[in-house]
Amino acid sequence: MPVVRTSLSIVLAKFPDHKDKIKRLFRESGTFQSLCEDYRRCAEASTYWNQSASEQAPARREEYGNLLQDLSEEILQNLRE
């Protein structure tokens, strides 16, 4: 049975040292919630393409890997503010 992971749980797992601030921002900021949801969707797509044997897979792996990095940096920027 697949485990359903929420955007909040995925971001908390990625940045465990910022747990309290992530929870506060998620509770108080719709913009941060959207950012976490974008991260979740991107992480799921990345997982899919990492398991794919499709001809498109290498390009998609790179694309989603770069996007995950950008979203991680944006989340960290929000945490530092």
Buried (B, 14 or more C-beta within 10 A) or exposed (E): EEEEEEBBEBBBEBBEEBEEBBEEBBEEEEEBBEBBBBBBBBBEBBEBBEEEEEEEBEEBBEBBBEBBEEBBEBBEEBBEE
